[in-house]
Amino acid sequence: MRKVILSMQVSLDGFFEGLNQDLSWHMVDDELHRHFNEQLAAMGAFLDGRVTYELMADFWPTADSDPDTNPSMAEFARIWRDMPKIVYSRTLSTTGWNTTVVPEVVVDEVQALKAQPGGDLALGGANLADTFRRHGLIDEYWLYIHPVLVGQGNPLFKSSDSVAQLQLLETRSFGNGVTLLRYAA
């Protein structure tokens, strides 16, 4: 069975974005981008919320056509375009690039998607991740901790009434100080 994997970048103080959707503190260098490409190219689909999808769709479809784009970014542009994408949104009406829009998270539908053959499913977007977490649909957490204190912004994890005990599967440090913490739910 395929796994749903939440793969997110987060500040040391727990934010996935700073104020006004600021991501300038993300320390994605070539080493980290090559790692992302390797991990994400093996996925079977991207599962995103509308905001994450629109952010990605504003840049990645044509990023590899810019002659100044480095090879790792150009490779990810091709991965993103070609990968099947499911966007959970009640308001999005037009999409492109191998994308299906689903109006809401239905547990049985996600379970059926996980039961299909193919690569794992990469979950993106904090609001969507919160919904998946509340429904017990996340199998692994891949948290890329950036050595920065953002101070304020949007936290990755919302308040919850339950405790979720996770099992550490892997840690990995990158040359830029980012650390991957990989957990099983």
N, C-alpha and C positions, 0 to 999 in steps of 0.2 A: 504494500500500500504506500502511496505517495505521502509525503509529509508536507504540512504547511510550516514554512520557516519564516519567522519574522526576522528580517535583516535590516537593522537601522543603525545610523550613526547618532551618537549621543554625547553630550558634554559630560564632564566628570560630575557636574551637579545635576544631571538628569534631564537636560533639555534636548529635544531633537531639533528645535529651531529657536533662535533668539527672538527678540521683539520684532514685529513687522515682518515675520517670516525670514529673518536674517539667517543665512547659512554661510556667511563669509568666514566663520571660524572653522569650518570643516577643513581638515588638513589632508586632503586627498592628493597625494603625490603619485608618481608613476608606479612605484612599488605597490601601493595600496590599490590603485586602479587596475593593475594587472591581476591582483588577487581577486578583486570584485569580478572582473571579466571571467576568470577561470571558474569561480563559484556560480555565477549567474548564467553563464552559457550552458551549464548542465541542467538548468531548471526546465520544467515542462511548461510553465506559464508564470506570468506576473499577475498578482492579485493586488489591485490598488484602489484607493478611494479616489474620488473626483479631483481633489486638490493635488494629490501626488501625481495623478495621471496628467493633469493639465500642466503642471510644472515640468514634467518629463517631456510632454508633447511640444512644449514651447522651445525646446532646445535640441533634443536628440535626433529627431527625424533627419535633419540636414547637417548635423555637427561634423560628419566625416567629409562633407564637401568643402569645408573651409580649409585652405592650404596650411593655415597656422595651427590646426588641430593636431595634437600629438598622437602617435600611433595607438596608444592605449585608449584614448578617448574615441578615436575613429573606430576602433574595434568594438567598443561598447555601443556606439551608435548603430552599428549593424546588428549586434545582439538584440538591442532594444526594439528596433524596427521589426526584426524577424520573429521575435518571441510572441506567442499568443498572449494576449492580455485580457483580463477580466476586470472591468471597472465597476465598482459598486457605487451607484449614484441614482438619485431620484430626479435629478435636474439635467444631467448631461444628455444632449440629444444627438450630437454629431461626434463621431470619432473616426479614426483611421488607423492604419498600421496594425492590422490583424487584431482588432479590439472588439470585444463584446461588452455591452453595457447590461448590468444586472441591477434591478432597482433596490434590492435589499438582501441582506445575508439570511439565507434560509439554511439551517443546520443540515437537514437531509440532503440538500443540493450540494453543499460543500463536502459532505461525507461521500456522496456519489462521485464528485470530482476527484477526491482523494483516492477512490477505488479504481479509477481509470489507469491504464498503463501510461508510462512516461516518467519524466523527471519530476522532482519535487516542485512545490509551488511556493514562489517567493512573495511574501506578504509585505506590502509597503503602505505607509500612512498611519499616523498615530491614532486617529479616530477609528479607522477600520480595524486596526490592531486591537484596540480596546474592545470593540464588538466581538471580534474573534476570540479574544481572551475570556470575555464573560461567558461565551458559549463553549469554552473548552476545546477550541478548534486549532490552537497553536501547538505544534509538536516540538519545535525547537526555537530557541531565541539566539540569534547571532547579533550581539551587541558590540559595536565598534566604538570603544570609549576614547574620546579625544581628550588630550591633556589640557583642557581649557575650562575655566569656570565662566559660564555665560552670565550668571547672575539672575536673569529673568527671561521669560519667553514661554514656550509651550513645553510642558513636561511630557516625556514619552509615555509614562504610565499614569493613568487616572486613578483617583481614589477607588478603593474596592472594599467590600465587606468581607472578603475571604482572603486567606493566606494561600499562596501558591508555592509549594516547595519544589525547587528545581534541582536537577542533577548536573554538575559541571562535567562537560564532555571534553573541552579543549580550551586552552589559552594560547594566544600567540601575540607576540609583540612585533611591531613594525618599526623600521628605522626612524620614522618621524615621531615616534612616541605614542602612536595609536595602539591600543590593545584590543584584541578580539577576545570576548568572553562568549563561549558557545555552551548553551545549556539545553538539556532535554526537559520537557514539561512532565 
